[in-house]
Every structure is written in structure tokens, then in C-alpha cells.
């Protein structure tokens, strides 16, 4: 049964789930000799009901899980985290400040409209526009896209954003600083395109089942609030012939024990969190089903430095030295967490960590 390439996994993640925006939906390559199951449908727990399916208005992991199936940005990531072409077939920059993206000629929206450079111009202006009130507007300014911060702060108009449709399939982006990792930033949920005519025609209701227009591997088929969201293959997706999963059902199960039991009963194929107290048993009894993957975050204690004795930096350092991170990670949490001696998560691409001397103290 080969169902795992499209939606990344057919496993339970042990609480260190892949972070929002980390991976995109990419078409599968079926290994030689692998026989596909007769029914290519995936049922997955998504952890909670989603607040929206508008990529510029969401901020949570459950929302991004679904949006990644529905919408395709310029660039994707494969299951190893490598950048691969998405709606753009190629891109280049001579100085890491001015970037040109070449969109696929055969990329289409689910209603048959072509995906164009203007779609991304509209989307990113919408992201920056204070009227949108996007929780991730600041992310756009982090790219250093020209005028992004000024627009977000109401000091410039959205039309002045450093993005331009040179022609229907060529997008020019101007940054204020050289950002060599800019293509990787485009994988984020907030940078995924929306269908301008649909948003203009329906306003906030554009995300309903009757109105949703997507450009990714799937399209919205059913949404029963607090019960399920169902997606089916988008026959207009440029790589639809390589899509394996025909239908994906997302369930908003918040209780980890309930989700675990439904997985063990065969009612769902994938869930992202398992209770700490069941983790070791599940690893022992279902070693092929449990997979731990990095979560892009750090857990830490924060002191109220306005109160004694925490106003004394020596006290704070002493407490930091005294915390046995290895014991906490291995025996208290015990689900694969890595001891943290710096704030930046170890799952961050390209990170190099020099451990402090006290990390070796016992």
C-alpha cells in the first residue's frame, strides 16, 4: 500500500510534528515493483477545526496543512526539505536582490484559468495591505521586499510593493537587501497565491466550498464545520497525472488519546501528536508507524526580570546552568526532543551550534 508521497507520511508523529510551511504537496514517483492499493484515499487527523482557508489570514499549523494541499506557491519543498519548482518552473538572480521567476505555461486554477504572474502580484500586495490585517504581514517585511514594511505600516500604498508582472509568466521581485535564501521563504503559507477574481467577487466568503478556487494538487469538495474537510484531486493541476491520492479527509480531533485510538483501530491513517505516556509503548508495539520529525521551535523558561531575585543576571545564569536539559529531554518529555543550549531551533536550515562548556557538566 503506497499512499505516503503526496501527503508526506502515513505515520503518527510523536509530538515533534513538521512545522507549518515546512513541506509542500509534491507529486509522487511510485517505486518500481510497488503495488498501489485499490483505494487511494487518506484520512488524517488535523488536530482542530481551522479558522480559515485563506492563506493570508491564517496563522496555525492545522490551516497550513490543508492550504498546502490546495494552493501551490512559486516554489515547493520535497520530503527532504529541498527546494523544487512549484508554480514557477525556474528562477534566477545575479545579485540576490532582484529575482525573476518563470511561471509554468501549463499551470491552471481549478476553474481552468491560467496561473499568471499577476496572481502573485495581487496576492503579495494583499498580504502587505493593512486592510487585510494578515497575522503574517510582518513575514513579508522579513523578505526585505521593497516597500513592504512601509505598506504594512500605512506609509505607502500596496501598489508600490517591489513585485511586478513583466509578462503573464514572468515575475520580477525587488528586495532592499541581498537575501540569498529568498526562494526558501516563498514556501511559507502566507506567500501562496489566491484567485483575485474570486476574492473580489465573494470577499471573505471566497473560502466556502462553493467558491474556493485553488491551483494546487487538490480542490475543496466538502467542509462540515467541526466534523471534516474533504479534498479531491484537482484535474486542472499541471502535474495531476503524477498525483496518487484521490481524496484526502481532514478530521479536527483535538483529543490525542482519541486520535491515537482511532489510528490503532484503522479509522485514520495519520495523526501528528501522541500522548507522552503512550509514546514508548507505541514505539515498541508499532515501530514502523511512529516517526519523530523536528518541530521548528524551542521550549524555554522566561523569568520576570522585574522581580527579585530574577532581576540579577547572575541568578538567571545560575538557574540556566542548573537545568539538566538532557534529563528533561530524555526522561521527562522523552519523545525525541534535543537538549537546547541556544534559542534557534536545531531544525533550522544551515544552523551550526557551538555548545557552551557547561553543557558537558553532569
C-alpha positions in Angstrom: 0.0 0.0 0.0 1.7 3.2 -1.2 0.0 6.3 0.0 2.7 8.3 1.5 4.4 10.5 -1.0 1.7 13.0 -1.6 0.9 14.0 2.0 4.4 13.3 3.4 3.7 10.4 5.7 1.5 7.5 6.7 2.6 7.6 10.3 2.0 9.1 13.8 4.4 11.8 14.7 5.4 11.8 18.3 4.7 15.3 19.1 7.5 16.8 17.1 5.5 17.3 14.0 6.7 19.1 10.9 6.2 22.8 11.3 3.7 24.9 9.3 5.0 25.7 5.9 7.9 23.2 6.1 6.8 20.8 3.3 4.6 21.2 0.3 2.5 18.7 -1.6 4.5 17.3 -4.4 3.7 14.6 -6.9 4.7 11.1 -6.2 7.1 8.8 -8.0 5.9 5.2 -7.4 9.0 2.9 -6.9 9.3 0.0 -9.3 7.6 -3.1 -8.0 5.3 -1.2 -5.6 1.6 -2.2 -6.0 -0.9 0.5 -5.2 -3.9 -0.1 -3.1 -7.3 -0.2 -4.9 -8.5 2.8 -2.8 -6.2 5.8 -2.8 -7.8 7.8 -0.1 -6.2 9.3 3.0 -7.9 10.1 6.3 -5.8 12.3 8.6 -6.3 13.9 12.0 -5.6 17.7 11.7 -5.8 18.5 15.5 -8.5 21.1 15.5 -11.1 23.0 13.4 -9.5 25.5 11.1 -10.0 29.2 11.5 -10.0 29.8 7.7 -8.5 28.5 4.4 -7.3 32.0 3.4 -3.5 31.8 3.1 -3.1 35.5 4.0 -5.3 35.3 7.1 -4.3 32.1 8.9 -1.5 31.5 11.4 -1.9 27.9 12.6 -0.5 24.5 11.6 -3.9 22.9 11.0 -4.8 25.6 8.5 -1.4 25.3 6.7 -1.7 21.5 6.5 -4.8 21.9 4.3 -3.7 25.0 2.4 -0.6 23.2 1.3 -2.8 20.7 -0.4 -5.0 23.3 -2.0 -2.6 26.1 -3.1 0.8 25.9 -4.7 3.4 28.7 -4.4 6.2 29.6 -6.8 8.4 27.1 -5.1 7.8 23.8 -3.2 9.9 21.6 -0.9 10.2 17.9 -1.3 10.1 15.4 1.5 13.7 16.0 2.3 13.3 19.8 2.6 15.0 20.5 -0.8 13.6 23.4 -2.9 11.8 22.2 -6.0 9.8 24.0 -8.7 6.2 24.8 -8.0 4.1 27.2 -10.0 7.4 28.6 -11.2 9.5 26.2 -13.4 12.7 28.2 -12.8 14.1 31.4 -11.2 17.3 33.3 -11.1 19.1 36.3 -9.6 22.5 37.8 -10.3 22.7 39.8 -7.0 20.2 38.1 -4.7 18.3 41.4 -4.7 16.4 41.3 -8.0 14.8 38.0 -8.6 13.0 36.7 -11.7 10.6 33.8 -11.6 9.4 32.0 -14.7 5.9 30.5 -14.3 4.8 27.3 -15.9 2.9 27.7 -19.1 0.5 24.9 -18.2 -0.3 25.9 -14.6 -4.0 26.4 -14.1 -6.5 27.2 -11.4 -9.2 24.6 -10.6 -11.7 26.7 -12.6 -9.5 26.5 -15.7 -8.0 30.0 -15.5 -4.2 30.2 -16.2 -2.0 30.9 -13.2 -0.2 34.1 -14.0 2.5 36.4 -12.6 -0.3 38.9 -11.8 -1.8 36.4 -9.4 1.3 36.7 -7.2 1.4 40.5 -7.5 -2.2 40.7 -6.3 -1.6 38.2 -3.5 1.5 39.8 -2.1 0.1 43.3 -2.2 -2.9 41.8 -0.4 -0.6 40.3 2.2 1.0 43.7 2.8 -2.2 45.7 2.8 -3.2 46.8 6.3 -6.8 46.3 5.3 -6.2 42.5 5.1 -4.8 42.5 8.7 -2.8 39.4 8.0 -1.1 37.9 11.0 1.9 37.2 8.8 2.2 40.6 7.2 5.5 41.1 9.0 6.8 37.9 7.3 6.7 39.8 4.0 8.9 42.6 5.5 11.4 40.0 6.7 12.0 39.2 3.0 13.1 42.8 2.6 10.8 43.1 -0.4 10.9 46.8 -1.5 8.4 49.0 0.4 6.8 46.0 2.3 7.4 47.5 5.7 6.2 50.9 4.7 3.0 49.5 3.2 2.4 47.4 6.3 2.8 50.5 8.5 0.4 52.5 6.3 3.1 54.8 4.9 3.0 53.6 1.3 0.3 52.1 -1.0 0.2 48.4 -1.8 0.8 49.2 -5.5 4.3 50.3 -4.6 5.4 46.8 -3.4 8.6 45.6 -5.1 6.8 43.0 -7.2 6.0 43.2 -10.9 4.4 41.1 -13.6 6.8 41.5 -16.5 4.5 39.4 -18.7 1.9 36.8 -17.9 4.6 34.2 -17.0 7.4 36.3 -15.7 7.5 37.8 -12.2 10.1 40.3 -11.1 10.8 40.8 -7.3 12.9 43.6 -6.0 14.4 43.4 -2.5 16.1 46.1 -0.5 18.8 43.8 0.6 20.6 40.8 -0.8 18.7 37.7 0.5 20.2 34.5 -1.0 17.6 32.4 0.8 14.7 34.4 -0.6 13.4 31.4 -2.7 13.1 29.3 0.5 10.9 32.0 2.1 8.4 31.6 -0.7 7.4 28.1 0.6 5.6 29.8 3.6 1.8 29.6 3.6 1.3 33.3 3.5 3.1 33.6 0.2 0.7 31.2 -1.6 -1.5 32.7 -4.3 -5.2 33.4 -4.2 -7.5 33.8 -7.2 -8.0 37.5 -7.5 -11.4 37.5 -9.3 -12.8 35.0 -6.7 -11.7 37.1 -3.8 -13.0 40.3 -5.4 -16.4 38.7 -6.2 -17.0 37.0 -2.8 -15.0 38.8 -0.2 -14.5 36.8 3.0 -16.8 34.1 1.6 -14.4 33.2 -1.2 -13.2 30.3 1.0 -16.5 28.5 1.1 -16.9 25.2 -0.7 -19.0 26.7 -3.5 -16.5 29.5 -4.2 -13.0 28.2 -3.5 -10.6 28.2 -6.4 -7.3 26.5 -6.0 -4.1 25.9 -8.0 -2.6 23.0 -6.1 -3.0 19.3 -6.4 -6.4 19.3 -4.7 -9.6 21.3 -4.6 -12.1 21.8 -1.8 -15.0 19.4 -2.0 -16.7 19.4 1.4 -16.4 21.3 4.6 -18.6 20.3 7.6 -17.5 22.6 10.5 -16.1 20.6 13.5 -16.6 17.3 11.6 -14.5 17.1 8.4 -12.9 18.8 5.4 -12.6 16.7 2.2 -10.4 17.5 -0.7 -10.4 15.7 -4.1 -7.9 15.8 -6.9 -7.7 19.0 -9.0 -7.9 17.7 -12.6 -6.5 21.1 -13.8 -3.3 20.8 -11.7 -0.3 20.8 -14.0 1.1 17.6 -12.5 -2.2 15.8 -11.9 -1.1 12.8 -13.8 1.5 12.1 -11.2 -0.9 12.6 -8.2 -1.5 9.3 -6.4 -4.0 10.1 -3.6 -7.5 10.7 -5.0 -9.1 12.1 -1.8 -7.9 13.5 1.5 -10.1 13.8 4.5 -9.1 16.0 7.4 -10.6 15.4 10.8 -10.5 18.0 13.7 -9.8 15.6 16.5 -8.4 17.6 19.4 -8.0 14.8 22.0 -4.7 13.0 21.4 -5.9 9.7 23.0 -9.0 9.7 20.9 -6.9 10.3 17.7 -4.4 7.6 18.8 -7.2 5.0 19.4 -8.8 5.8 16.0 -5.4 5.3 14.3 -4.9 2.0 16.1 -8.5 0.9 15.1 -7.7 1.7 11.4 -10.1 4.6 11.2 -7.5 7.2 10.3 -4.2 6.9 8.5 -2.2 9.8 10.0 -2.1 11.8 13.2 0.5 14.3 14.4 0.5 14.0 18.2 0.5 11.1 20.6 0.3 11.4 24.4 3.6 11.3 26.2 2.6 8.4 28.4 1.9 6.2 25.4 4.9 7.1 23.3 7.3 4.4 24.4 4.6 1.7 24.2 3.7 2.8 20.7 7.3 2.8 19.5 7.7 -0.8 20.9 4.5 -2.1 19.5 4.3 -0.2 16.3 7.9 0.8 15.3 7.1 1.2 11.7 4.1 3.5 12.4 5.8 6.1 14.7 8.1 8.7 13.2 9.6 11.6 15.0 10.4 14.7 12.9 11.8 18.1 14.0 9.5 20.8 15.1 10.8 24.3 14.4 10.5 25.7 17.9 12.3 25.9 21.2 10.8 25.4 24.7 12.2 27.7 27.4 11.6 29.3 30.8 11.0 33.0 30.9 11.8 34.9 34.0 10.1 38.1 35.3 13.2 40.2 35.5 11.3 42.9 37.3 11.1 40.8 40.4 13.8 39.7 42.8 15.9 37.6 42.6 15.4 37.3 38.9 16.5 40.9 38.3 20.0 39.6 39.0 21.6 38.2 35.8 23.9 36.0 37.9 20.8 34.3 39.4 19.4 33.7 35.9 22.6 32.3 34.7 22.9 30.0 37.7 19.5 28.6 37.1 20.3 28.1 33.4 23.4 26.2 34.4 21.5 24.1 36.9 18.8 22.9 34.5 19.7 19.4 33.3 18.4 19.6 29.7 19.5 16.1 28.9 17.4 14.6 31.7 14.3 16.7 30.7 14.6 15.7 27.1 15.3 12.0 27.6 13.3 11.1 30.7 10.6 13.7 31.3 9.4 14.5 27.8 11.1 11.5 26.2 9.8 11.8 22.6 13.0 12.6 20.8 13.5 16.2 21.8 17.0 17.6 21.6 18.6 19.5 24.6 18.6 23.2 23.7 21.5 25.4 24.6 20.6 28.2 22.2 17.3 29.8 21.2 17.4 29.0 17.5 15.9 25.6 16.8 18.3 22.9 15.7 16.0 22.1 12.8 16.8 25.5 11.2 18.4 25.0 7.8 22.2 25.6 7.9 22.5 26.1 11.6 25.8 25.5 13.3 25.9 25.2 17.1 28.8 25.6 19.4 27.8 24.1 22.7 28.7 26.0 25.9 31.2 24.5 28.3 28.6 23.9 30.9 26.6 21.6 28.6 29.0 18.8 29.5 28.6 19.2 33.2 26.9 16.3 35.0 
